[in-house]
Amino acid sequence: MKRFTAILLTGMMIFTLASCGKKAQDTPTEPATETQAAEKVEMPTETEAVTEVVTEAAKETQQTEAQQEEQTAEQPDEEQNNSGENNSSYQYVERASYENGESVSLNPSWQYADHSAINSGCAVMYKATANRKNIVVGVNAGHGTSGGTSVKTLCHPDGSAKTTGGTTGATKAVAVSGGMSFNDGTPESSVTLRMAQILKDKLLAAGYDVLMVRDGSDVQLDNVARTVICNNAADCHIALHWDGDGLSYDKGCFYISVPGGIKGMEPVASHWQQHDALGASLIEGLRAHGAKINGNGSMAIDLTQTSYSTVPSVDVELGNACSDHSDATLENLADGLVQGVEGYF
């Protein structure tokens, strides 16, 4: 627009000069020759030339402005684009929309929903009240499904055999394991739920919406159903666990990475890098808050969860049966996980 204004002012100045020149030319002189008369007819006047310049400038400016408006219209809405804008491995995916406090059940039409065996329960959506980031974090309190060990589901969507873990070579695994017990007798499922509740509150305070996959002591959703719900209603999926390794000491936190044997299988092939990136970010957040980290912070295991995940997804093990699970410790772990989420997105 500034360019058009400058050209217009220049044109007006030339027009004024042309008018002055025309008055001088109107003074009687010798009659024009036929050739001169013809040239006068064929050549545009200075006024017409100025008009043509201004008109062309106006057209050029209008085209430029139209292109700028078109480019602006093509840019995604800021609220949509903020999911993953700081992480090149994350790609924003359209997800279902739910109100605060709304139950989220498994939709039979969702991809892989037909692989679930236990799915009569519901997750619950919670929305931040201030500084909302339009990012939904799926928080999955591990275990807590009665009857989960009596039913099996396919380890992989394509029916192939498991490559690592306690059931290596099997094509099916228990729908939801019962979990271990801490040294003081507390069931793991109780601690994962408490951890999820604390994490939920901190994520909401930070502006993240939270999909609580298990919002009570029991939810009738197997590991496949939990994963598929997160695939369609959340931007990431974080399952909370403590490792049942049988050790007599606290070995620290780690995330379960994707083993090489299934990286060529879909949907793993398209998403395993996102899973590992999220896991690594969570571990760095925990490390920053003083949590003990086991080894390099990861262990490759073939899980049902990441075998079916189409959003960034990770199982994070926050210790083992020897770990302290007081609220003070869980609060600190939650702070580290929130920092990891912020680092990823």
C-alpha positions as CSV (number, residue, x, y, z in Angstrom):
1,M,0.0,0.0,0.0
2,K,2.9,2.4,0.8
3,R,4.4,1.6,-2.6
4,F,1.1,2.5,-4.3
5,T,0.8,5.8,-2.4
6,A,4.3,6.8,-3.4
7,I,3.6,6.0,-7.1
8,L,0.4,8.0,-7.0
9,L,2.1,11.1,-5.5
10,T,4.8,10.9,-8.2
11,G,2.1,10.6,-10.9
12,M,0.3,13.7,-9.6
13,M,3.6,15.7,-9.7
14,I,4.2,14.6,-13.3
15,F,0.6,15.5,-14.2
16,T,1.1,19.0,-12.8
17,L,4.3,19.5,-14.8
18,A,2.6,18.1,-17.9
19,S,-0.2,20.6,-17.5
20,C,2.2,23.5,-17.3
21,G,4.0,22.3,-20.4
22,K,0.7,22.1,-22.3
23,K,-0.1,25.7,-21.6
24,A,3.3,26.7,-23.1
25,Q,2.6,24.6,-26.1
26,D,-0.8,26.2,-26.7
27,T,1.0,29.5,-27.7
28,P,0.5,29.9,-31.5
29,T,3.4,28.7,-33.5
30,E,3.9,27.4,-37.0
31,P,1.3,25.0,-38.2
32,A,2.1,21.4,-37.6
33,T,3.1,19.2,-40.6
34,E,1.0,16.2,-41.5
35,T,3.7,13.9,-40.1
36,Q,3.7,15.8,-36.8
37,A,-0.1,15.7,-36.7
38,A,0.0,12.0,-37.3
39,E,2.6,11.5,-34.5
40,K,0.4,13.6,-32.2
41,V,-2.5,11.4,-32.9
42,E,-0.6,8.1,-32.4
43,M,1.4,9.0,-29.3
44,P,-0.4,9.3,-26.0
45,T,-0.2,12.6,-24.2
46,E,1.9,13.0,-21.0
47,T,-1.3,13.0,-19.0
48,E,-2.4,9.7,-20.5
49,A,1.0,8.2,-19.8
50,V,0.8,9.2,-16.2
51,T,-2.7,7.8,-15.9
52,E,-1.4,4.5,-17.4
53,V,1.5,4.3,-14.9
54,V,-0.8,4.9,-12.0
55,T,-3.3,2.4,-13.2
56,E,-0.7,-0.3,-13.7
57,A,0.7,0.5,-10.2
58,A,-2.8,0.1,-8.7
59,K,-3.2,-3.2,-10.4
60,E,0.2,-4.4,-9.2
61,T,-0.6,-3.3,-5.6
62,Q,-4.0,-5.0,-5.7
63,Q,-2.4,-8.2,-6.9
64,T,0.2,-8.1,-4.1
65,E,-2.4,-7.4,-1.4
66,A,-4.6,-10.3,-2.8
67,Q,-1.6,-12.6,-2.6
68,Q,-0.8,-11.6,0.9
69,E,-4.4,-12.1,2.0
70,E,-4.4,-15.5,0.3
71,Q,-1.1,-16.5,2.1
72,T,-2.6,-15.3,5.5
73,A,-5.7,-17.4,4.9
74,E,-3.6,-20.5,4.2
75,Q,-1.8,-20.2,7.5
76,P,-3.3,-22.4,10.2
77,D,-5.1,-20.9,13.1
78,E,-2.8,-20.1,16.0
79,E,-4.8,-22.2,18.4
80,Q,-4.5,-25.2,16.1
81,N,-0.9,-24.6,15.1
82,N,0.5,-24.5,18.7
83,S,0.3,-28.2,19.1
84,G,3.9,-29.4,18.5
85,E,5.1,-26.1,16.9
86,N,8.4,-26.5,18.9
87,N,8.9,-30.1,18.0
88,S,9.6,-31.0,14.4
89,S,8.8,-34.6,14.9
90,Y,5.3,-33.9,16.1
91,Q,2.5,-33.5,13.5
92,Y,-0.8,-32.0,14.6
93,V,-3.7,-34.5,14.0
94,E,-7.4,-33.6,14.0
95,R,-9.0,-35.2,17.1
96,A,-12.5,-35.5,18.5
97,S,-13.6,-32.6,20.7
98,Y,-15.1,-33.1,24.1
99,E,-16.5,-30.8,26.9
100,N,-15.0,-30.5,30.3
101,G,-16.0,-33.5,32.5
102,E,-17.4,-35.4,29.5
103,S,-16.9,-39.1,29.4
104,V,-15.0,-40.5,26.4
105,S,-15.9,-44.0,25.4
106,L,-14.4,-46.2,22.7
107,N,-16.0,-45.5,19.3
108,P,-16.3,-48.8,17.4
109,S,-15.5,-47.0,14.1
110,W,-12.1,-45.9,15.3
111,Q,-9.1,-47.7,13.8
112,Y,-8.1,-50.8,15.8
113,A,-11.1,-50.5,18.1
114,D,-12.2,-53.9,16.9
115,H,-9.0,-55.4,18.5
116,S,-10.2,-54.5,22.0
117,A,-11.8,-57.1,24.3
118,I,-12.7,-54.9,27.3
119,N,-14.2,-51.6,26.4
120,S,-17.4,-50.8,28.4
121,G,-15.7,-48.2,30.5
122,C,-14.9,-44.5,29.8
123,A,-12.1,-42.0,30.1
124,V,-12.9,-38.5,31.3
125,M,-11.9,-35.2,29.7
126,Y,-10.7,-32.3,31.9
127,K,-10.1,-28.8,30.4
128,A,-7.8,-26.1,31.7
129,T,-9.6,-22.9,32.8
130,A,-6.8,-20.5,32.0
131,N,-3.9,-20.1,29.6
132,R,-5.2,-23.1,27.5
133,K,-2.7,-24.4,25.0
134,N,-5.3,-26.5,23.1
135,I,-3.1,-29.6,23.8
136,V,-4.7,-32.7,25.3
137,V,-2.4,-34.9,27.3
138,G,-3.7,-38.5,27.8
139,V,-2.8,-39.6,31.3
140,N,-3.1,-43.4,31.7
141,A,-2.8,-44.7,35.3
142,G,-1.5,-48.2,34.6
143,H,-3.4,-51.3,35.5
144,G,-6.7,-51.1,37.4
145,T,-9.0,-53.2,35.2
146,S,-10.7,-56.1,37.0
147,G,-10.8,-59.2,34.9
148,G,-8.0,-57.8,32.7
149,T,-5.8,-60.8,33.2
150,S,-8.4,-63.3,32.2
151,V,-8.7,-61.9,28.6
152,K,-6.1,-61.6,25.9
153,T,-5.7,-59.3,22.9
154,L,-3.4,-59.3,19.9
155,C,0.1,-57.9,20.7
156,H,0.2,-56.3,17.3
157,P,-2.5,-55.0,15.0
158,D,-1.3,-57.3,12.2
159,G,-1.3,-60.4,14.4
160,S,2.5,-60.9,14.4
161,A,4.4,-62.3,17.3
162,K,5.9,-60.2,20.1
163,T,9.6,-59.7,19.7
164,T,10.7,-58.8,23.3
165,G,9.5,-59.1,26.8
166,G,8.2,-61.9,29.0
167,T,5.9,-63.3,26.3
168,T,8.3,-63.1,23.4
169,G,7.0,-65.2,20.5
170,A,3.4,-65.0,21.6
171,T,0.8,-63.3,19.4
172,K,-1.5,-62.5,22.3
173,A,-1.0,-60.9,25.7
174,V,-3.2,-60.3,28.7
175,A,-5.6,-57.4,28.1
176,V,-4.5,-55.6,31.3
177,S,-2.0,-57.0,33.8
178,G,-2.7,-56.7,37.6
179,G,0.6,-54.9,38.3
180,M,3.0,-55.5,41.3
181,S,2.9,-54.5,44.9
182,F,5.3,-52.1,46.6
183,N,7.4,-53.3,49.5
184,D,5.0,-51.8,51.9
185,G,2.1,-53.8,50.3
186,T,0.5,-51.0,48.4
187,P,-0.8,-52.1,45.0
188,E,0.8,-50.5,42.0
189,S,-2.6,-49.6,40.6
190,S,-3.3,-47.4,43.6
191,V,0.0,-45.5,43.3
192,T,-0.4,-45.0,39.5
193,L,-3.9,-43.6,40.1
194,R,-2.6,-41.2,42.7
195,M,0.3,-40.2,40.4
196,A,-2.2,-39.6,37.6
197,Q,-4.4,-37.3,39.8
198,I,-1.4,-35.2,40.9
199,L,-0.1,-35.0,37.3
200,K,-3.6,-34.0,36.1
201,D,-3.8,-31.1,38.4
202,K,-0.4,-29.8,37.5
203,L,-1.0,-30.1,33.8
204,L,-4.3,-28.3,34.1
205,A,-2.6,-25.5,36.0
206,A,0.0,-25.3,33.2
207,G,-2.8,-24.8,30.6
208,Y,-3.0,-28.4,29.2
209,D,-6.2,-30.3,28.9
210,V,-6.1,-33.8,30.3
211,L,-7.8,-37.0,29.2
212,M,-7.8,-39.2,32.3
213,V,-7.9,-42.7,30.9
214,R,-8.5,-44.2,34.4
215,D,-10.3,-41.7,36.7
216,G,-11.0,-44.2,39.5
217,S,-9.9,-47.4,41.1
218,D,-11.2,-49.5,38.2
219,V,-11.9,-48.8,34.5
220,Q,-13.2,-51.4,32.1
221,L,-10.8,-50.5,29.3
222,D,-8.0,-52.8,28.2
223,N,-4.7,-51.6,26.9
224,V,-5.9,-51.6,23.3
225,A,-9.0,-49.5,24.2
226,R,-7.0,-47.1,26.3
227,T,-4.6,-46.6,23.4
228,V,-7.2,-46.2,20.7
229,I,-9.1,-43.6,22.8
230,C,-5.9,-41.6,23.2
231,N,-5.3,-41.9,19.5
232,N,-8.5,-40.1,18.8
233,A,-9.1,-37.8,21.8
234,A,-5.6,-36.7,22.9
235,D,-2.4,-35.3,21.4
236,C,-0.2,-37.7,23.3
237,H,-0.5,-40.7,25.6
238,I,1.5,-41.1,28.8
239,A,1.1,-44.4,30.7
240,L,2.3,-44.3,34.3
241,H,3.9,-47.4,35.9
242,W,6.5,-48.7,38.4
243,D,8.5,-51.7,37.3
244,G,8.0,-55.1,38.8
245,D,11.6,-56.2,38.4
246,G,12.0,-58.0,41.7
247,L,15.1,-55.9,42.6
248,S,16.0,-55.1,46.2
249,Y,16.9,-51.5,45.4
250,D,15.4,-48.5,43.7
251,K,16.8,-48.5,40.2
252,G,15.2,-45.2,39.1
253,C,13.1,-43.9,36.2
254,F,13.1,-44.9,32.6
255,Y,10.8,-45.0,29.6
256,I,10.1,-48.0,27.4
257,S,11.4,-47.3,23.9
258,V,10.4,-49.1,20.7
259,P,12.5,-52.2,19.9
260,G,14.1,-52.4,16.4
261,G,12.2,-55.6,15.6
262,I,8.8,-53.8,15.2
263,K,9.9,-50.5,13.7
264,G,8.9,-51.6,10.2
265,M,5.4,-52.5,11.3
266,E,2.5,-50.0,11.0
267,P,1.5,-47.9,12.8
268,V,4.9,-48.2,14.6
269,A,6.9,-47.4,11.5
270,S,5.2,-44.0,11.2
271,H,5.3,-43.0,14.8
272,W,8.1,-44.7,16.8
273,Q,10.3,-41.6,16.5
274,Q,7.6,-39.5,18.1
275,H,7.2,-42.1,20.9
276,D,11.0,-42.1,21.7
277,A,11.2,-38.3,21.5
278,L,8.4,-37.9,24.0
279,G,10.0,-40.5,26.3
280,A,13.4,-38.8,26.1
281,S,11.8,-35.4,26.9
282,L,10.0,-36.8,29.9
283,I,13.2,-38.4,31.3
284,E,15.0,-35.1,30.9
285,G,12.3,-33.3,32.8
286,L,12.5,-35.9,35.6
287,R,16.3,-35.6,35.7
288,A,16.0,-31.8,36.0
289,H,13.9,-32.3,39.1
290,G,16.4,-34.6,40.8
291,A,14.7,-37.9,40.1
292,K,17.0,-40.9,39.9
293,I,17.3,-42.1,36.3
294,N,18.1,-45.8,35.4
295,G,21.0,-46.1,33.0
296,N,20.5,-44.0,29.9
297,G,16.9,-43.5,30.7
298,S,15.3,-46.0,28.3
299,M,14.7,-49.7,27.8
300,A,13.4,-51.3,24.6
301,I,10.4,-53.5,25.1
302,D,7.6,-54.6,22.7
303,L,4.4,-53.2,24.3
304,T,0.8,-53.3,23.2
305,Q,0.5,-49.6,23.8
306,T,3.1,-48.4,21.4
307,S,2.2,-51.1,18.9
308,Y,-1.2,-49.5,18.4
309,S,-0.4,-45.8,19.0
310,T,-0.8,-43.2,16.3
311,V,0.0,-40.2,18.6
312,P,3.2,-39.7,20.5
313,S,2.9,-42.4,23.2
314,V,5.1,-43.7,26.0
315,D,5.1,-46.0,29.0
316,V,7.2,-44.3,31.7
317,E,8.4,-46.4,34.6
318,L,8.9,-44.2,37.7
319,G,10.8,-46.6,39.7
320,N,10.1,-50.1,41.2
321,A,8.7,-51.8,44.3
322,C,11.5,-50.2,46.4
323,S,10.7,-46.6,45.4
324,D,9.2,-44.1,47.7
325,H,5.7,-43.3,46.7
326,S,4.7,-40.6,49.2
327,D,2.8,-37.6,47.9
328,A,5.9,-35.4,48.3
329,T,7.8,-37.7,45.9
330,L,4.9,-38.0,43.5
331,E,4.6,-34.2,43.4
332,N,8.2,-33.9,42.4
333,L,7.8,-36.6,39.8
334,A,4.8,-34.8,38.4
335,D,6.7,-31.5,38.2
336,G,9.4,-33.3,36.1
337,L,6.8,-34.9,33.8
338,V,5.1,-31.5,33.2
339,Q,8.5,-30.1,32.3
340,G,9.0,-33.0,29.9
341,V,5.6,-32.4,28.3
342,E,6.5,-28.7,27.9
343,G,9.8,-29.6,26.4
344,Y,8.3,-31.9,23.9
345,F,5.5,-29.6,22.7
